[in-house]
């Protein structure tokens, strides 16, 4: 019969905690569920944690609770409830949120001034390049 192992002290097993992901997470905001899921899977396969929202309001609610906050927001423009442009305006009103970089991912030919832009259909190589540059 073996003796039980101690749970404390020198004979206790040592557990190595899993370190948090050193890369900043990405917030993906798009009403196209299929595209959102595909991009989420690709980003996670590249080692990123991903928060997802289907519209600007949902994304803003998530931003107030996100821990850690995202290092980048990938934002569609045409969405129900709150558009990407409305969300951009709302982000500028909150100091802590205004500092988060935003890249527009949209089918529109003319992005809002002052924002990075990727046109749909998304070139994943270009997208991951932006994410790596911004989030590590």
Order of alpha helices (4+ residues) and beta strands (2+ residues): beta-alpha-beta-alpha-beta-alpha-alpha-beta-beta-alpha
